[in-house]
Amino acid sequence: MARAKKIQEKRAKNKSDATNGDRVVATNRRARHDYEILETFECGIMLSGSEVKSLREGKAQIVDSYARVDDNELWLFGMHIPPWAFAVGFGSHEPDRKRKLLVHRRELNELHEKTRMQPLTIVPLKLYFKDGRAKVEIALAKGRQQHDRRQAIKERDAVREIARSVRNSEKFA
C-alpha cells in the first residue's frame, strides 16, 4: 500500500514538472569528454516560432556546435534544429543558422576577455526549457589532449572503484 502511494506521488511530481516546462531537449555529452569544463553559464536563446515548435518535439543537435563573441554579442554556431514538420514556405526556418545567445553584459565581457587571453572555447552543454523559455547551458572550456582524456578516464574509474568498495564494505559491516 505504501509503495503504491509513493508511485502516485512520483507520478504527480513528474506531471507537475512537465507542466512547468522544465525538460532537457538536447545534451552535449561529448563536450565533457573532449574539454575540461572551467565555468558554466545559463543563457537564453533567440528563436523563431517554428524553431521553438521543433524543440518542443525534442528535435535538436548541439554536438558539433560552439559559441563565439562577435561585435559584442554572443552567437551559437553549428546547432541544428530541423524544420518543423507542419511549417512550409514562409513559416519554416534555416536549420543551421547562427543563433544569438542572451547573456548579461558582465558575463559577455568576462567570456570575451577569457577567450581572447587564453586558448579557451565556449561550448554548449545542454539545451532545455525552463519556465517555458528555451535556455542553453554553455561552458568556458579548455581542450584536452588525448593523454589528458585517458587520465580523466582513469581518475573517474578509480573514484567509481573506491565508491563501489565502500558500498560493499558497508553491506558486510
N, C-alpha and C positions, 0 to 999 in steps of 0.2 A: 504494500500500500504506500509506504513512504517513497519507494522507488518511482512509482507512477507519479506521485506528486512532484518529485524532483524533475522528472522528464517534462511535465506540464510547465513548470516554472522556466525550464531551459528553453522550451519552445516559445513561451511568451516573451522571454528576453530576446531571442533571436528575431521574433516578429517585430518587436519594438525597435531593434537595431535596423531592420530593413526599412521601417517607415521613416527613420531619421535620415536614411540615405548614406550611412557610413559603410561603404564597401569598397574593396580593392578591385580595380579594373585590370591593372597590369603591374607586374613586378619585373625588376631587372636583377635576377639572381646572379648573373654573370659579373655584374659590377663589383660585388663583394669578393669575387674570386680574382678578378683582374686588377683591382685597385685597393689601396689601403685607404679606408674612409677616415678623413680627419674631422669633418664637421658637417652636420646636416641642417638643411633649411626647409621650411614648408612654404610653398608659394602657390599663388593662383595661376590660372592659365586662361588666355583669351581664346574662345572657341566660337564657331558658328553654330547655328541651330542643328544642322544635320550631323555635325561632329559630336555634339552632346548626345544626340539620339543613338549614334553608333556606340559611344562609350557606355551608355546605359544598357546596351545589349551585351557589353563586355568585350567589345572588339577593339583592341589596340595593341601595338607592339612598340616597346621602348628599348629593346635590347641594344641596338646599334646607335642610339641617339646620344647627344651631348648638348650642353648649353654653352653659350658664349656671350660676352658683353660686347655689343656693337652700338655705337652712338648713344652711350649712357642708357641703354636698355638691354634687358636680358632676353635672349632668344633661345628657343629649343629647336635644334635641327635633328632630322632623321627619325622623328617619331611618325609612325604610320598609323593612321586612322582610316580604315576603309570606308567608302561612301555608304551612307545609309541605304538600305535596300529599297525604300519607297521614295527616295529623293531622285528626281530625274531632271535633267536640264538645269534650270535656274536654281533649284534648291540644293543641288549637290555641291561638294567641295573638292579641292585638290587633296589627295590623301597624304602626300609627303611634303607639304608646305612647311615653312618655318612658322613657329608659333611663339607669341610673346608671353613671357612669364612675368607675373606681377609680384614684385617684392618691394620692401621698404627701401628708401633711398640709402640709409646707412648700411643695410645688408648688401645692396648693389655695389656701393663703394668698397666695402670690405672684400667682396668676391673679386672685383676688378683689380684691387691692389694685390691680393694674394696670387691671383693667376698671372699677373704681369711680372711680379718679382720672382716667383718660384715656378718650377716646372709642375704646375698643378692643373687639373682639369675639373670641369663641373659635369657630373653625370647624374641622370635621373635614376632614382632607386625604386620609386613607387608612384603609380597614378591611381587616384582614388577619389571618391565622393565624400565630402564632409559637409553635413547640414545642407545637402542638395547642391553644393558647388563643387566643381572639379578642382582638385588640388594635385600638385606634384611635389613629391619629396625629392629634393636634389641634394647632392653631396659634393663637397670640396674633397677631391681625392688625388692621391699620388699613385702613379702607375707602378705595378710590381714587375720585377724581372722573373724569369722562370724559376730561379733558385729561391727567390722570396716566396713564391707561391707554394713551392714544395715545403718550405719551412713553416708556413702558415698551416698547411695541412697536417704536418707532424705535430705542431702545437695543439691544434684542435683535437686530433686523435688522442694525444696524451691527456688532455683535460677530460675527454669522454671516458677514457680508461680509468682515470682516478675516480671520477664520479660513479662509475659502474662498480668499482671495488668497494667504495664507501657504502653504496646501497646494499651490496651483498654482505658486507660485514655487519651492517645494522640488522639485516634479516636474521642472522645467526646469533646476535648478541642478546 
